[in-house]
């Protein structure tokens, strides 16, 4: 029986979109710990470049940081050519770009009889532009990088795609309909693409983080003035059996497993990393 380890990941080239964010930067560092050469793409060029420099100095593993817009195919194709010139190939794609916005968030969790005179604070007050921006960032922002970076994988008949989904994909949360719908679409797309590319050696999976504090959701979970949990934050912790928010580094073991040969017979799945949230019925 062969020894199980992440050794097969050493020197692989991984592109990660949204790599300058809270979760993306933790994943990039986790990849570097396994010897993966990380190519960090982010709309914030400074964040991407700074993280790449930190990874190089801290680990001695090569890393690159580039600006890229996941909603602009031309931007992605230009950076792909740069990556192929400087790194030679792309072995792994992690679609990490995404997030929510107040413009696609309702103030009401539910509309009750008492709320009929303020329905614009719920679903009926959502603006299509805000909804579309959040949906596009999460779903189209996964679709376009996949189109751009997996063609060469299919040609070489080798590669791995990992999409970052969410627990919203399984059970939509109140207040954030665009984000929930987009993440559900990512799960479906993950399964579809896994089947489509299975016979040319490209695996496609996803992880579904539970509740982690990020720049996109902090305004919903923590009171800006007191730093204490909002009522929504308290409900989340009460519904998470482990009783805490996840630490970004908690994702890395599952990420490395799904990227490595240890999961070589696994494709088309989405693994929750959620502190037990998906297992808990509330009683």
Secondary structure, DSSP 8 states (H G I E B T S, - for coil): -----SGGGTT-EEEEETTTSHHHHHHHHHHHHTT-EEEEEES-HHHHHHHHHHHHHHH---EEEEE--TT-HHHHHHHHHHHHHHT----EEEE------GGG--S-SS--GGGGGGGGGTGGG--HHHHHHHHIIIIIHHHHHHHHHHHHHHHHT-EEEEEE--GGGTS--TT-HHHHHHHHHHHHHHHHHHHHHGGGTEEEEEEEE--B--TTTHHHHB-TTT-SB-HHHHHHHHTSTT-S-B-GGGGHHHHHHHHSGGGTT--S-EEEESTTGGG----
